[in-house]
Amino acid sequence: MIVAKRPLIMMAATAALLGAVLSGPGYPSGKGRRDRHEIRNREVRNIIFMVPDGMGLADVTAARIFRNGIDGPPLHLETLEEIGYQRTYSANSAITDSAPAASAWACGEKFNNGEICFHGDGRPYLPSILELAKRKKMGTGLVATSTITHATPAAFGAHVANRNCETEIARQYIEVSKPDVILGGGMKKFNPPSPDLCGTGGDIAAKAKQDGYSIVRTRDQMNSALDAGETKLLGLFAPEGMTPEILRADGTAEPHLKDMTVAALTMLEKHRKGFFLMVEGSQVDWANHANDVKYQVGETLAFDDAVKAVLDWIDSTPERRNHTLLIIAPDHETGGFAINGPNRIPQPGECVTAGWTSGNHTGTDVPVWAQGPGSEAVGRALENTDLYRIMREALGEL
Protein backbone atom coordinates (compact mmCIF):
# COMPACT_ATOMS: atom_id res chain seq x y z
CA MET A 1 0.00 0.00 0.00
CA ILE A 2 1.26 3.47 -0.87
CA VAL A 3 0.85 6.12 1.79
CA ALA A 4 0.51 9.43 -0.05
CA LYS A 5 1.23 12.86 1.33
CA ARG A 6 0.83 15.45 -1.40
CA PRO A 7 2.58 18.83 -1.10
CA LEU A 8 0.45 21.84 -0.23
CA ILE A 9 -0.55 23.71 -3.37
CA MET A 10 -1.15 27.43 -2.90
CA MET A 11 -2.09 28.65 -6.34
CA ALA A 12 -3.66 31.93 -5.22
CA ALA A 13 -0.31 33.45 -4.25
CA THR A 14 1.75 32.12 -7.14
CA ALA A 15 1.17 34.99 -9.56
CA ALA A 16 2.31 37.61 -7.07
CA LEU A 17 5.30 35.52 -6.07
CA LEU A 18 6.29 35.00 -9.69
CA GLY A 19 6.24 38.71 -10.37
CA ALA A 20 8.43 39.43 -7.36
CA VAL A 21 10.94 36.70 -8.14
CA LEU A 22 11.30 37.45 -11.84
CA SER A 23 11.90 41.14 -11.20
CA GLY A 24 14.41 40.53 -8.41
CA PRO A 25 17.72 42.40 -8.22
CA GLY A 26 19.87 39.49 -9.39
CA TYR A 27 18.47 39.41 -12.93
CA PRO A 28 20.53 41.35 -15.51
CA SER A 29 18.81 44.47 -16.79
CA GLY A 30 19.92 45.99 -20.11
CA LYS A 31 21.72 42.94 -21.53
CA GLY A 32 18.87 40.75 -20.31
CA ARG A 33 16.40 42.72 -22.42
CA ARG A 34 18.48 42.11 -25.54
CA ASP A 35 18.68 38.42 -24.64
CA ARG A 36 14.90 38.22 -24.42
CA HIS A 37 14.61 39.64 -27.94
CA GLU A 38 17.17 37.15 -29.21
CA ILE A 39 15.35 34.24 -27.58
CA ARG A 40 12.11 35.22 -29.33
CA ASN A 41 13.91 35.24 -32.66
CA ARG A 42 15.75 31.96 -32.01
CA GLU A 43 13.08 29.79 -30.48
CA VAL A 44 14.32 27.39 -27.80
CA ARG A 45 12.86 23.94 -28.35
CA ASN A 46 15.13 21.97 -26.04
CA ILE A 47 16.75 22.80 -22.70
CA ILE A 48 19.52 20.55 -21.41
CA PHE A 49 20.71 21.36 -17.90
CA MET A 50 23.81 19.47 -16.76
CA VAL A 51 25.13 19.42 -13.18
CA PRO A 52 28.60 18.30 -12.07
CA ASP A 53 27.61 18.23 -8.39
CA GLY A 54 30.19 19.71 -6.00
CA MET A 55 32.64 20.64 -8.76
CA GLY A 56 34.88 23.69 -8.50
CA LEU A 57 37.16 25.16 -11.14
CA ALA A 58 40.18 23.35 -9.71
CA ASP A 59 38.40 20.04 -10.40
CA VAL A 60 38.22 21.00 -14.08
CA THR A 61 41.94 21.76 -14.14
CA ALA A 62 42.84 18.46 -12.46
CA ALA A 63 40.70 16.45 -14.87
CA ARG A 64 42.07 18.28 -17.91
CA ILE A 65 45.66 17.63 -16.82
CA PHE A 66 44.91 13.95 -16.25
CA ARG A 67 43.24 13.51 -19.65
CA ASN A 68 45.19 15.87 -21.90
CA GLY A 69 48.30 17.04 -20.06
CA ILE A 70 48.97 20.46 -18.61
CA ASP A 71 49.15 22.19 -22.01
CA GLY A 72 46.60 19.96 -23.75
CA PRO A 73 43.22 20.79 -25.25
CA PRO A 74 40.27 21.79 -23.06
CA LEU A 75 37.64 19.46 -21.71
CA HIS A 76 34.42 19.37 -23.69
CA LEU A 77 32.56 21.41 -21.08
CA GLU A 78 35.16 24.17 -21.48
CA THR A 79 34.31 24.61 -25.18
CA LEU A 80 30.87 26.13 -24.63
CA GLU A 81 30.35 29.66 -25.93
CA GLU A 82 29.54 31.46 -22.67
CA ILE A 83 31.00 31.29 -19.18
CA GLY A 84 29.96 33.10 -16.02
CA TYR A 85 29.87 32.33 -12.33
CA GLN A 86 27.18 32.04 -9.68
CA ARG A 87 26.67 32.61 -5.98
CA THR A 88 25.53 29.49 -4.14
CA TYR A 89 24.34 30.50 -0.64
CA SER A 90 20.98 29.22 0.60
CA ALA A 91 18.19 31.11 2.37
CA ASN A 92 19.60 30.28 5.80
CA SER A 93 23.30 29.57 5.31
CA ALA A 94 26.42 30.79 3.54
CA ILE A 95 27.14 27.10 2.92
CA THR A 96 24.39 25.51 0.87
CA ASP A 97 23.53 21.87 0.52
CA SER A 98 22.39 20.40 -2.78
CA ALA A 99 18.68 20.70 -1.96
CA PRO A 100 18.33 24.51 -1.92
CA ALA A 101 21.08 24.92 -4.52
CA ALA A 102 19.18 22.79 -7.05
CA SER A 103 15.87 24.29 -5.92
CA ALA A 104 17.21 27.76 -6.76
CA TRP A 105 17.64 26.62 -10.37
CA ALA A 106 14.51 24.51 -10.52
CA CYS A 107 12.06 26.87 -8.77
CA GLY A 108 13.71 30.27 -8.92
CA GLU A 109 14.14 31.37 -5.31
CA LYS A 110 16.21 30.73 -2.23
CA PHE A 111 15.24 27.87 0.08
CA ASN A 112 16.58 26.67 3.42
CA ASN A 113 19.09 23.85 3.59
CA GLY A 114 17.27 20.53 3.27
CA GLU A 115 14.22 21.93 1.46
CA ILE A 116 13.29 20.69 -2.02
CA CYS A 117 11.36 23.49 -3.80
CA PHE A 118 9.19 23.75 -0.70
CA HIS A 119 9.03 26.35 2.08
CA GLY A 120 8.65 24.74 5.47
CA ASP A 121 6.98 27.87 6.83
CA GLY A 122 4.06 27.48 4.44
CA ARG A 123 4.91 30.19 1.92
CA PRO A 124 3.96 29.45 -1.69
CA TYR A 125 6.54 28.23 -4.16
CA LEU A 126 6.85 28.45 -7.91
CA PRO A 127 6.43 25.54 -10.34
CA SER A 128 9.67 23.91 -11.38
CA ILE A 129 11.19 24.22 -14.83
CA LEU A 130 10.34 20.55 -15.44
CA GLU A 131 6.72 21.14 -14.44
CA LEU A 132 6.51 24.17 -16.74
CA ALA A 133 7.93 22.13 -19.62
CA LYS A 134 5.40 19.38 -18.91
CA ARG A 135 2.56 21.90 -19.06
CA LYS A 136 3.76 22.89 -22.52
CA LYS A 137 3.52 19.22 -23.62
CA MET A 138 7.31 18.95 -23.88
CA GLY A 139 9.21 15.78 -23.07
CA THR A 140 10.98 15.71 -19.70
CA GLY A 141 13.76 13.65 -18.20
CA LEU A 142 16.00 13.22 -15.14
CA VAL A 143 19.36 11.41 -15.14
CA ALA A 144 21.82 11.01 -12.22
CA THR A 145 24.52 8.71 -10.87
CA SER A 146 23.25 9.07 -7.30
CA THR A 147 19.85 7.75 -6.29
CA ILE A 148 17.54 9.37 -8.82
CA THR A 149 15.54 10.68 -5.83
CA HIS A 150 18.61 12.53 -4.46
CA ALA A 151 18.45 16.27 -3.87
CA THR A 152 19.44 17.61 -7.28
CA PRO A 153 17.07 15.63 -9.52
CA ALA A 154 14.38 15.85 -6.83
CA ALA A 155 14.28 19.63 -7.04
CA PHE A 156 13.05 19.45 -10.63
CA GLY A 157 10.37 16.82 -10.06
CA ALA A 158 9.13 17.14 -6.46
CA HIS A 159 8.26 19.50 -3.61
CA VAL A 160 9.11 18.27 -0.09
CA ALA A 161 10.19 19.90 3.16
CA ASN A 162 12.98 17.36 3.75
CA ARG A 163 15.36 16.05 1.10
CA ASN A 164 15.55 12.69 2.92
CA CYS A 165 11.93 11.89 1.99
CA GLU A 166 13.18 9.97 -1.03
CA THR A 167 10.24 7.57 -1.36
CA GLU A 168 7.85 10.53 -1.28
CA ILE A 169 10.00 12.09 -4.00
CA ALA A 170 9.71 8.86 -6.02
CA ARG A 171 5.94 8.91 -5.53
CA GLN A 172 5.70 12.48 -6.76
CA TYR A 173 7.71 11.60 -9.86
CA ILE A 174 5.32 8.81 -10.79
CA GLU A 175 2.03 10.34 -9.66
CA VAL A 176 2.52 14.09 -10.02
CA SER A 177 5.36 15.43 -12.20
CA LYS A 178 5.65 12.29 -14.39
CA PRO A 179 8.99 12.74 -16.23
CA ASP A 180 9.12 10.62 -19.36
CA VAL A 181 12.64 9.39 -18.59
CA ILE A 182 13.99 8.67 -15.08
CA LEU A 183 17.44 7.06 -14.98
CA GLY A 184 19.85 6.51 -12.07
CA GLY A 185 20.39 4.55 -8.90
CA GLY A 186 17.98 4.07 -6.02
CA MET A 187 15.96 0.88 -6.42
CA LYS A 188 15.49 0.80 -2.63
CA LYS A 189 13.81 4.19 -2.65
CA PHE A 190 11.05 2.91 -4.94
CA ASN A 191 10.16 -0.04 -2.71
CA PRO A 192 11.57 0.57 0.78
CA PRO A 193 11.25 -1.85 3.71
CA SER A 194 9.63 0.95 5.76
CA PRO A 195 8.14 4.41 5.12
CA ASP A 196 10.45 7.40 4.75
CA LEU A 197 10.52 10.50 6.96
CA CYS A 198 7.44 11.87 5.19
CA GLY A 199 5.53 8.67 5.93
CA THR A 200 5.51 7.43 2.34
CA GLY A 201 6.09 3.76 1.66
CA GLY A 202 4.95 0.99 -0.66
CA ASP A 203 5.97 -0.27 -4.06
CA ILE A 204 6.36 2.86 -6.19
CA ALA A 205 8.02 0.84 -8.95
CA ALA A 206 4.89 -1.29 -9.31
CA LYS A 207 2.81 1.87 -9.58
CA ALA A 208 5.18 3.14 -12.26
CA LYS A 209 4.72 -0.07 -14.24
CA GLN A 210 0.94 0.30 -13.99
CA ASP A 211 1.28 3.84 -15.32
CA GLY A 212 3.11 2.70 -18.42
CA TYR A 213 6.76 3.01 -17.48
CA SER A 214 9.12 0.37 -18.82
CA ILE A 215 11.31 -0.56 -15.83
CA VAL A 216 14.91 -1.52 -16.59
CA ARG A 217 17.77 -2.58 -14.30
CA THR A 218 20.75 -2.95 -16.69
CA ARG A 219 22.31 -1.16 -19.65
CA ASP A 220 21.22 -3.95 -21.99
CA GLN A 221 17.62 -3.72 -20.77
CA MET A 222 17.73 0.05 -21.26
CA ASN A 223 18.96 -0.31 -24.83
CA SER A 224 16.34 -2.98 -25.55
CA ALA A 225 13.62 -0.62 -24.31
CA LEU A 226 14.90 2.03 -26.71
CA ASP A 227 14.92 -0.45 -29.59
CA ALA A 228 11.35 -1.42 -28.73
CA GLY A 229 10.23 2.20 -28.99
CA GLU A 230 9.17 2.60 -25.34
CA THR A 231 7.99 6.12 -24.53
CA LYS A 232 8.26 6.10 -20.71
CA LEU A 233 11.37 4.70 -19.03
CA LEU A 234 12.30 4.15 -15.38
CA GLY A 235 15.87 2.88 -15.05
CA LEU A 236 17.01 1.89 -11.55
CA PHE A 237 20.52 0.50 -11.95
CA ALA A 238 21.69 0.13 -8.33
CA PRO A 239 20.09 -0.23 -4.87
CA GLU A 240 21.54 3.14 -3.80
CA GLY A 241 24.04 5.28 -5.73
CA MET A 242 25.64 3.84 -8.83
CA THR A 243 29.15 2.36 -8.82
CA PRO A 244 31.96 4.98 -8.98
CA GLU A 245 33.84 5.04 -12.28
CA ILE A 246 37.17 4.00 -10.70
CA LEU A 247 35.51 0.87 -9.26
CA ARG A 248 33.72 -0.22 -12.44
CA ALA A 249 34.66 -3.71 -13.62
CA ASP A 250 34.90 -4.54 -17.30
CA GLY A 251 31.53 -5.60 -18.67
CA THR A 252 29.54 -4.02 -15.86
CA ALA A 253 25.78 -4.15 -16.31
CA GLU A 254 25.42 -0.56 -15.10
CA PRO A 255 25.33 2.10 -17.79
CA HIS A 256 27.76 4.99 -17.59
CA LEU A 257 26.44 8.54 -17.29
CA LYS A 258 27.14 8.99 -21.02
CA ASP A 259 25.03 5.91 -21.83
CA MET A 260 22.08 7.15 -19.76
CA THR A 261 22.36 10.60 -21.34
CA VAL A 262 22.30 9.18 -24.86
CA ALA A 263 19.31 7.00 -23.94
CA ALA A 264 17.43 10.00 -22.56
CA LEU A 265 18.16 12.08 -25.68
CA THR A 266 17.07 9.20 -27.92
CA MET A 267 13.70 9.02 -26.19
CA LEU A 268 13.09 12.72 -25.69
CA GLU A 269 14.05 13.86 -29.19
CA LYS A 270 10.85 12.22 -30.44
CA HIS A 271 8.73 14.88 -28.70
CA ARG A 272 7.39 17.25 -31.33
CA LYS A 273 7.36 20.21 -28.93
CA GLY A 274 10.88 19.67 -27.64
CA PHE A 275 12.09 18.65 -24.19
CA PHE A 276 13.72 19.53 -20.89
CA LEU A 277 16.46 17.20 -19.63
CA MET A 278 18.48 17.42 -16.40
CA VAL A 279 21.68 15.33 -16.22
CA GLU A 280 23.72 15.13 -13.00
CA GLY A 281 27.23 13.77 -12.48
CA SER A 282 26.38 13.27 -8.81
CA GLN A 283 29.54 11.72 -7.50
CA VAL A 284 32.03 14.49 -8.16
CA ASP A 285 30.57 15.76 -4.90
CA TRP A 286 30.98 12.42 -3.12
CA ALA A 287 34.61 12.20 -4.23
CA ASN A 288 35.33 15.65 -2.86
CA HIS A 289 33.61 14.83 0.43
CA ALA A 290 36.02 11.89 0.64
CA ASN A 291 39.00 14.09 -0.34
CA ASP A 292 39.82 11.46 -2.98
CA VAL A 293 41.38 13.03 -6.06
CA LYS A 294 41.39 9.83 -8.17
CA TYR A 295 37.67 9.35 -7.50
CA GLN A 296 37.07 13.03 -8.30
CA VAL A 297 38.97 12.96 -11.59
CA GLY A 298 37.18 9.78 -12.67
CA GLU A 299 33.75 11.28 -12.03
CA THR A 300 34.63 14.63 -13.62
CA LEU A 301 35.84 12.90 -16.77
CA ALA A 302 32.75 10.67 -16.86
CA PHE A 303 30.65 13.82 -16.65
CA ASP A 304 32.67 15.39 -19.44
CA ASP A 305 32.06 12.29 -21.57
CA ALA A 306 28.33 12.91 -21.08
CA VAL A 307 28.85 16.53 -22.13
CA LYS A 308 30.54 15.32 -25.32
CA ALA A 309 27.56 13.06 -26.03
CA VAL A 310 25.24 16.06 -25.66
CA LEU A 311 27.42 18.28 -27.86
CA ASP A 312 27.60 15.55 -30.52
CA TRP A 313 23.79 15.30 -30.42
CA ILE A 314 23.40 19.08 -30.72
CA ASP A 315 25.95 19.41 -33.52
CA SER A 316 24.41 16.64 -35.60
CA THR A 317 21.78 18.95 -37.20
CA PRO A 318 21.32 22.72 -37.73
CA GLU A 319 17.88 22.41 -36.13
CA ARG A 320 19.39 21.18 -32.86
CA ARG A 321 22.18 23.77 -32.93
CA ASN A 322 19.75 26.63 -33.48
CA HIS A 323 17.10 25.58 -30.98
CA THR A 324 18.86 23.91 -28.02
CA LEU A 325 19.92 25.78 -24.88
CA LEU A 326 22.63 23.90 -22.97
CA ILE A 327 23.64 25.02 -19.47
CA ILE A 328 26.31 23.36 -17.31
CA ALA A 329 26.38 24.41 -13.67
CA PRO A 330 27.80 22.94 -10.45
CA ASP A 331 25.50 23.48 -7.47
CA HIS A 332 28.36 24.33 -5.07
CA GLU A 333 32.00 23.47 -4.45
CA THR A 334 32.92 20.62 -2.11
CA GLY A 335 36.13 19.99 -0.21
CA GLY A 336 37.92 23.28 -0.84
CA PHE A 337 39.98 21.39 -3.43
CA ALA A 338 43.23 22.96 -4.64
CA ILE A 339 46.08 21.88 -6.88
CA ASN A 340 49.25 21.96 -4.78
CA GLY A 341 51.62 20.36 -7.27
CA PRO A 342 53.59 18.74 -8.68
CA ASN A 343 56.42 21.26 -9.00
CA ARG A 344 57.20 19.99 -12.49
CA ILE A 345 55.19 19.44 -15.67
CA PRO A 346 52.68 16.59 -15.12
CA GLN A 347 51.95 14.21 -17.97
CA PRO A 348 48.60 12.87 -19.23
CA GLY A 349 47.39 10.10 -16.95
CA GLU A 350 48.91 11.70 -13.86
CA CYS A 351 46.90 13.02 -10.93
CA VAL A 352 47.87 16.38 -9.49
CA THR A 353 48.98 16.80 -5.90
CA ALA A 354 45.75 17.54 -4.06
CA GLY A 355 45.06 19.93 -1.21
CA TRP A 356 41.79 20.19 0.72
CA THR A 357 40.34 22.62 3.24
CA SER A 358 37.26 20.60 4.17
CA GLY A 359 35.35 17.36 3.95
CA ASN A 360 32.17 19.35 3.41
CA HIS A 361 30.71 21.93 1.06
CA THR A 362 32.27 25.36 0.79
CA GLY A 363 30.72 28.74 0.06
CA THR A 364 32.79 29.79 -2.93
CA ASP A 365 31.21 30.91 -6.19
CA VAL A 366 31.23 28.29 -8.96
CA PRO A 367 31.38 28.54 -12.77
CA VAL A 368 28.54 28.25 -15.26
CA TRP A 369 28.94 27.39 -18.95
CA ALA A 370 26.27 27.71 -21.65
CA GLN A 371 25.59 27.77 -25.38
CA GLY A 372 22.59 28.16 -27.64
CA PRO A 373 19.79 30.71 -27.87
CA GLY A 374 19.61 32.84 -24.74
CA SER A 375 22.99 31.65 -23.43
CA GLU A 376 24.34 35.21 -23.56
CA ALA A 377 22.55 35.84 -20.27
CA VAL A 378 24.87 33.37 -18.52
CA GLY A 379 28.12 35.20 -19.34
CA ARG A 380 28.36 37.31 -16.19
CA ALA A 381 28.21 37.22 -12.40
CA LEU A 382 24.92 35.53 -11.41
CA GLU A 383 22.76 34.47 -8.54
CA ASN A 384 21.95 30.79 -8.87
CA THR A 385 18.26 31.80 -9.03
CA ASP A 386 18.99 33.68 -12.28
CA LEU A 387 19.30 30.36 -14.10
CA TYR A 388 15.62 29.69 -13.39
CA ARG A 389 14.72 33.02 -14.99
CA ILE A 390 16.89 32.30 -18.00
CA MET A 391 15.33 28.86 -18.52
CA ARG A 392 11.80 30.09 -17.84
CA GLU A 393 12.27 32.83 -20.40
CA ALA A 394 13.57 30.26 -22.88
CA LEU A 395 10.33 28.33 -22.36
CA GLY A 396 8.37 31.44 -23.33
CA GLU A 397 6.94 31.80 -19.82
CA LEU A 398 7.77 35.51 -19.32
N, C-alpha and C positions, 0 to 999 in steps of 0.2 A: 504494500500500500504506500502511495506517495502522499506525504504530508506537505501541503502547499501553504506557503506564506507569501502572498504577492506583495510587492512594494507599494507604498502609498502613492497614489497618483493625484497630483494637485494641479489640474489643468487650468484652473481659473487664474492662477498667478503666473503661468508660464510666459504669457505674452509680455507682461511688464518686466519679468526677469530677463527675457531674451533681449529686450531693448536696452536694458542697463548693461548687460554683459557685452553686447556687440558694439557698444559705444564707449567701452572702457578705455582708460588712458594708455593701455599697453598696445593698442592697435595702431599701426602706422597711419598717418594722416594723408599728406599729399601724394606720396608714392603709392599708398594703398588705393587711392581713387583711380590712378592710372591702371593699377593692376586689375581693378574691377572691370574697367573698360576692356582690357585685353582678354580677360576671362570670357566676357560676353562674346567677343569676336573669335575666340578659339575655344569652343565648347569643350568642357571636360566631361568625358564619358566614363572614365575609369580613374579611381583614386587607389593607389597602392601605398600603404603606410607601413614602413619597416622599422623595427625597434631592436637595436643591439643593447639589451638591458644591461645597465650598470657600466657602460663603456665610456671611458674618457678618451681624450685625444692621444694620450700616451699609449693606450692600448692599440690604436691604429698604427702608430709608429712601430711598436714592437712587432705587430703582425706583418707589416710591410717589410721590415728588415728580415724577418724569418723567411718570408716567401720569396722576396725579390732582391735581398741585399740592401745595404744602406743607401746606395745610389741608384737603386733599381726603379722600375716603373711604379706608379701608384696602385693602390688597391682599387677595385672596381667602384666602391662607394665613394672614393675620392674624385672620380671623374665626372660627377654630376655638375650641372651648370651653375648652381647657386650654393653658397655656404653662408650660414649665419651662426648664431649661438643663442641659447635660451637659459633663462633663470629656472630653477627647479624647486624652490621652496614650496611647502604646502601651506594650508590655511593656519596651521598651528605649530609649525616647526621650520627652522632653517634647514633641517635635514629631512628631506621627504622620504617616504617609502614608495614602492611602486604603485600602490593603490591610488593615492591622490595625484601622483605624477601622471599616470595613464589617464585618470579621470579628467585632468586638466585638458588633455588633448581630446578625449572622447566626448566630454560634456561641457567644456568651455568655461569652467570656473574653478576656483581653488576649493579643495576639500581637505578635511582633517586626515592625518595619517590613519590608515586602516579602512577608510571609507571608499566604497566603489560607486562613484556617480550617485551618491545618496548622502543627504545631510541628516545626521543623527538628531539634530534639534528640530526636525520637522519642516524646515524650509523647502520650498519647491526646487526642483532641479530640471535642467534642460534635457531634451532627448539626445541620445548619443548620435554620433555621425553614422554609425551602422544602422540605427533605427531610422534616421532620416533617409538614408539610401534605400532601405526596405520600403518605406512609404512611397518612394518614387519608382517602385517596381524594379529596382536594380538588384543584381546578384550581390550576395554578401558572403564573406568568409573570414575565418580566424585560423591562424596557424601558429604553433609555438612548440618549443622543445621542453618546456616545463609541463606540468599538468595544464591542460587546455582551460581549466577553470582557475588558473593562477591569476594574480592581480591584473597584469597588463591586458591579456585578452578579455578578462571579465569586465573591465571598464567599458568596453565597446558593446557588450551584449547583455549586461545585467545591471541592476541597481540594488545594492545591499549595504547595510550599515557596517558590516564586518567582513573583511576580505577572506577570513577563514571559513566562511559559509559556502564551501565549494560545491556541495551537493545542491544547495539552493541556487547557486550560479548555474550549475548544469541544468536544473529544472527550468530556469528562466530562458536559457538558450533554446531548449526544446519546445517549451510551451508558449513563450512570449516573443523573444526577439527572432528566433528561428533562422539563424544563418544557414545558407545553403551548404557550406563546407565548414567542417569543424575538425581540425587535425592536430594531434599532439599526444602527450601522455595523459595519465589520469584515469585509467579504467576504474580504480577504486572509488573515485569520486562520483561515478555514475551508478554505482550499486554498493553503497557502503554497508558495513556490518551494523552500524548504528547511525541515528540522525546526526547531522552536523550542528553547529552552534546556533543556527537559525531554526532548528527543529525539523529540517527537511531530511527525509530518508526515502528508501524504496529503490526500485529498479528503474532508474531514469533511462538506461540504455534500452530496456524493453519498450518504454514509452516512445523513444525515438524511432525504434523499428516500426511500431504501430503507425507512426506519423510519416512513414515513407523514407526514412533515412536508411541507406545501405551502411551497415556497420562492418568495419574492417579492422583487423588487428596486425597485419603485416604489410610490407611494401608490395609484395606480390598480389595480395588481396586488393590493395588500393588500386594498383594498375589494372587488375581485372575489372574492377568496378568502373573505371574510366572507359575501358574497352567496351563494356556492356552498355555504355551511355547513361549510367545512373545520373540523376539530377540533384540528389541530396546525399551527402556523404559525411558520416561520423567515423573518424579514424582515431582509435585509442590504442596506441602502440606500446604502452608500458603501464604497469600498475600505478606508478607515480610519475616523476620526471623521466624523460628519455635518457638513454645511455650517453655519457659524455663522449665527444669525438675521440679523445685519446684512449678511451677504453673500448672502442668498437672493434670487435673481431671481424675478420674477413667473412663475407657471406652473411652478415647479420640480417635478421628479418626486419629490423627497424629501418624505416626510411630516414635518410638524412634530411636536414632542413631544406636543402635544394630540391630534393625529390618531392617533399610535401608542397613546396611553393609551386613547382611545375604542375603538380596534380591540381592544385587550387586554380591556377590560371587556366588550365585545360577545361575545367568545369565551368568557371565563371565567364570565360570569354564567349560562351554561347548565349549569354543574356543580351537581348536586343537593346536594352536601355543602359548597358554598361554595368559596372560593379564597383564595390568597395571591398578591399582586401587588406587585412592587417596580418603581418608576418613578424614574429618575434624570435630572435636568437636569445633565448631566455638565460642560457647558462654562462654567458660572459659575466653576468652578475655573480653567479654562484662561484665561478673560478676566482673572482676578485675577493669575495668574502673569504675564501680559503687561502688567499695570498699565494696562489699557485699559477705561476706565469706560463707553464706549459699548457695547463688546462685552459687558461685565458686565451692564449694564442690559437689553440685548436678551435675554440668556439668562435673567436673573431673571424678566423679564416673560413669556417663553415658558414657563418653569416654572410661573409663576402661572396662565397660561392652562390648563395641564394640571391644576392644582389645581381651577380652576373646573369643568373637565369632570368631575372626580371628584366634587366637591360636587353638581353637577347630577345626576349618576347616583345618588348616595346619596339626595338629597332627592326623587327622583321617586316613591318608594313608602315607606310606613311600615315595611315589612319591611326595606328596605335601611337606613333610618335607625336602626332598633332593633338591627340585627345586624351592622353594619359598624364595625370599628375602623380609623380613619385616623390615621396618625402621619406627621408631616413633620419631618425631622431632617437638617441639614447634618452631614457627617462631620468637618469641621474648618473653620477659617477660613484663607483664603489671601490673602496680599498685605499684611496689616495695613492694610486699606482704612479711610480716614476721610473724612468730609465736611468740607472746609476752607472752604467758601463755597458760593454767593456771599454777600456782606455786604449783601443786599437780599432781597426775597421772590421766589424763582424761580417761574416759571410752568410749567404743564403742557407737556411736550415739551422741557424744558430739562434738560440734565445738570448735576449739581452740580460744584463744584470739588473734584477728587479729590486726596487725599493717600495716600501708600503708605509703609510701613516696610520692605517686602520684596518680592522676586519669588518667594518660596517660601511654604510653609505657616507658620502661626503656632500658638502653643500656647494661645490663648485659649479659654475656654469658649464654646459656641455654643448657640443656642436650640433648643427642641423644641416643636412644636405638636401637639395631638391632639384628637380627638373620638370619641364612640361609647362602647360598653360597655367599661369598664376603663380609659378614658382618664384618669380621676382620678389614676391612679398616675404620670402624666407631669408633673403640675403641681407640681414641686419641683426641688431641686438633685439631679442624677442622675450616676451613672457611665454611660458609653455602654453598658456591658454590661447595665445594668438594663433596657434596651429589649428585649433578648433574653428576659429573665425575664417582662416584661409580655406580650410576644407569645406566649411559650410557654404561659403561664398562660391566655391567651385561647384557645389551641388545646385547652385541657383536658388539658395534658400534666403538670400538677403535682398 
